[in-house]
Amino acid sequence: MSIKKTSIVIVEDEFSIALDIEMRLKKLNFNVIGTTDNADSAYILVEEECPDLVLMDIQIKGDKTGIEAAKHLFKELNIPVIFITAQRDNKTFNQALDAEPYGYILKPFVDIDLKNTIDLALKKHYSELETKKIIELEKSKISGQIDTVIKNESFFIKDKNAVHRIDMKSILYLEALDNYTHIFTHEGRFTVHNFLKDVTEKLPQNSFLRVHRSYVVAINQIQTIKENTIVIGKNTIPVSRSYRQTLLDKINML
């Protein structure tokens, strides 16, 4: 049984440096799944490939800095970022801290520093995900598994003590949490021990739409669509650019 390699995206504006980093990572047994030199293409690449981590230069091409790109990737996609930079001044470092990076490596660097920083970053990120999962599950009204779906109108969630009915019309949106899925309804939040993809397949396809790798929304609950978010009640849900056009095609616009 082969062990899955850590997947990494490189965002670096100098081709020769990006190539050197890629070769180093491959030698260290990491899987480089893409390289780009600007923020916009980095967003698309990360959304499509869902890497474990991004190595980001602070000075990149385009009108957005690596710091701005890192903030977006962490906030919207929850992807950890390590900065790799030649800038040694305190001002740049303090600005980088606002992006909540998982590491900060100064060029030039040696391979062992690169590997140790990546390993520490991933350990921290996975630990945070596990803690978040525990906290989120404790907040849920019910934690169980989908038991039965009735004519696309409702389904039952079976937990240790009972079976609970959820009406499809009451669902606002769904959120992925690793191998769990939160189901947000008018009555509260429920959690099932199923992947988002598996839960979505049990829902009526004409009523629900995936808008992000971690979110599925009930189309009739959408109140406002902005450039990269949807508003449902008091909740703001991110919309990935790869799903935006499908969303606009699906809704009825006057």
C-alpha positions in Angstrom: 0.0 0.0 0.0 1.5 3.3 -1.1 1.6 6.3 1.2 0.1 9.5 -0.2 2.7 12.1 -0.7 2.1 15.7 0.6 0.9 17.8 -2.3 2.3 21.3 -2.7 1.6 24.3 -4.9 4.5 26.8 -5.6 3.7 30.5 -6.2 7.0 32.1 -7.3 7.5 34.8 -10.0 11.1 33.8 -10.9 11.0 30.7 -13.2 14.5 29.5 -12.3 13.8 29.8 -8.5 10.4 28.0 -8.9 12.2 25.2 -10.8 14.8 24.9 -8.1 12.2 24.8 -5.3 10.3 22.1 -7.3 13.4 20.0 -7.7 14.2 20.3 -4.0 10.7 19.3 -3.0 10.7 16.3 -5.3 14.0 15.2 -3.9 12.5 15.5 -0.4 9.6 13.2 -1.6 6.9 15.8 -1.8 4.4 16.0 -4.6 4.5 19.3 -6.5 1.1 19.5 -8.3 1.5 23.0 -9.8 3.5 26.1 -10.1 2.3 29.7 -10.9 3.6 33.2 -10.6 0.5 35.3 -9.6 -2.4 35.4 -7.2 -5.3 34.9 -9.6 -3.9 31.8 -11.2 -2.9 30.5 -7.7 -6.6 30.8 -6.6 -7.7 28.7 -9.5 -5.0 26.1 -9.2 -5.6 25.7 -5.5 -9.3 25.4 -5.9 -8.9 22.8 -8.6 -6.1 20.7 -7.0 -6.8 21.1 -3.3 -3.1 20.8 -2.2 -2.0 20.1 1.4 0.1 23.3 1.4 1.2 26.3 -0.6 4.7 27.8 -0.7 4.3 31.4 -1.5 6.8 34.1 -2.5 5.8 37.5 -1.1 6.7 39.5 -4.2 4.8 37.9 -7.1 3.4 39.1 -10.5 0.1 40.9 -10.8 -1.6 43.5 -8.7 -1.8 41.3 -5.6 1.1 40.5 -3.3 1.9 37.0 -1.9 0.6 38.3 1.5 -2.8 39.2 0.0 -2.9 35.8 -1.8 -2.1 33.9 1.3 -4.9 35.7 3.3 -7.4 34.6 0.6 -6.2 31.0 0.4 -6.3 30.6 4.2 -9.6 32.4 4.8 -11.6 31.0 1.9 -10.0 27.6 1.3 -8.4 26.9 4.7 -5.1 26.0 2.9 -1.9 26.6 5.0 0.7 28.8 3.5 4.5 29.1 4.0 6.2 32.2 2.8 9.5 31.9 1.0 11.2 35.3 0.6 14.5 37.1 0.2 13.1 40.1 2.1 14.6 40.3 5.6 13.2 43.6 6.9 10.9 43.7 10.0 8.1 45.6 8.1 7.6 42.8 5.6 7.8 40.2 8.3 5.1 42.0 10.4 2.9 42.4 7.3 3.3 38.7 6.6 2.1 37.8 10.1 -1.3 39.3 9.3 -1.8 36.4 6.8 -1.3 33.9 9.6 1.4 31.9 7.8 2.4 28.5 8.9 6.1 29.3 8.3 8.5 31.9 7.0 11.7 30.8 5.2 14.4 33.2 4.1 16.2 32.7 0.8 18.7 31.2 0.3 17.8 28.2 2.4 19.0 24.6 2.8 16.8 21.5 2.1 16.6 20.4 5.8 15.1 23.8 6.8 12.6 23.5 4.0 11.5 20.0 5.0 11.4 20.8 8.7 9.2 23.9 8.1 6.8 22.0 5.9 6.5 19.1 8.4 5.9 21.5 11.3 3.3 23.4 9.3 1.4 20.3 8.4 1.5 18.9 11.9 0.1 22.2 13.2 -2.6 22.4 10.5 -3.8 18.8 11.0 -3.9 19.3 14.8 -6.0 22.5 14.3 -8.4 20.6 12.0 -8.9 17.8 14.5 -9.5 20.3 17.3 -12.0 22.2 15.1 -13.8 18.9 14.3 -14.2 18.0 17.9 -15.5 21.5 18.8 -17.9 21.6 15.9 -19.3 18.1 16.6 -20.0 19.1 20.2 -22.0 22.1 19.0 -24.2 20.0 16.8 -27.7 19.0 18.0 -27.3 15.5 16.6 -24.3 13.6 15.3 -25.3 10.4 13.4 -25.7 9.0 9.9 -28.3 9.5 7.2 -30.6 6.4 7.5 -33.5 6.8 5.1 -34.5 9.3 2.4 -38.3 9.6 1.6 -39.3 10.7 -1.9 -36.8 13.7 -1.9 -39.0 15.4 0.7 -37.2 14.4 3.9 -34.6 12.1 5.4 -33.8 10.5 8.7 -30.7 10.9 10.8 -29.9 7.9 13.0 -27.9 8.5 16.1 -27.2 6.3 19.2 -30.6 7.0 20.9 -33.1 7.9 18.2 -34.0 8.6 14.6 -34.7 12.2 13.7 -36.5 13.5 10.6 -35.2 16.5 8.6 -37.4 18.1 6.0 -35.6 19.0 2.8 -37.4 22.4 2.7 -35.8 23.4 6.0 -32.2 23.0 4.8 -30.2 26.2 4.3 -26.8 24.8 3.3 -24.3 22.1 4.0 -20.7 22.4 5.0 -17.9 19.7 4.7 -15.8 19.0 7.8 -13.4 16.3 6.7 -15.4 13.1 6.7 -18.4 14.7 8.4 -21.0 17.1 7.0 -22.8 19.8 8.8 -26.4 20.3 7.7 -27.7 23.8 8.6 -31.5 24.1 8.9 -34.1 26.5 10.2 -34.2 24.4 13.3 -30.5 24.2 13.9 -27.4 22.4 12.8 -27.1 18.6 12.5 -24.0 16.6 11.7 -23.7 13.3 9.8 -20.8 11.0 9.5 -20.7 11.2 5.8 -18.6 13.0 3.2 -20.3 16.0 1.6 -20.4 14.3 -1.8 -22.3 11.3 -0.4 -24.8 13.5 1.4 -25.3 15.7 -1.7 -26.1 12.6 -3.8 -29.1 11.9 -1.5 -30.6 15.4 -2.0 -32.8 16.4 -4.9 -30.4 17.7 -7.6 -32.6 20.4 -8.9 -32.9 22.0 -5.4 -29.3 22.0 -4.2 -26.1 23.2 -5.8 -22.4 23.0 -4.9 -20.8 26.4 -4.9 -17.5 25.6 -3.2 -15.5 22.5 -2.5 -16.7 22.7 1.1 -20.3 24.1 0.6 -23.6 23.1 -1.0 -26.5 25.5 -0.8 -30.3 25.2 -1.1 -31.1 27.3 -4.2 -34.4 28.6 -2.9 -32.8 29.8 0.3 -30.3 32.2 -1.5 -31.0 35.8 -0.7 -28.0 37.6 -2.2 -25.2 36.7 -4.6 -22.1 38.9 -4.5 -18.9 38.5 -6.4 -17.5 35.6 -4.4 -20.1 35.0 -1.6 -23.7 34.0 -1.1 -25.9 35.3 1.7 -28.5 33.0 3.3 -30.1 34.5 6.3 -27.3 35.7 8.6 -24.8 33.4 7.0 -22.2 34.2 4.3 -21.0 31.3 2.2 -18.0 31.5 -0.1 -18.4 30.9 -3.8 -15.5 29.5 -5.8 -15.0 31.0 -9.3 -15.1 27.6 -10.8 -18.8 27.2 -9.6 -20.0 30.8 -10.0 -21.2 30.5 -13.6 -23.0 27.3 -12.9 -24.8 29.1 -10.0 -25.8 32.0 -12.2 -27.1 29.7 -14.9 -29.1 27.8 -12.4 -31.0 30.7 -10.8 -33.8 32.7 -12.5 -32.8 36.2 -13.2 -35.1 39.0 -14.4 
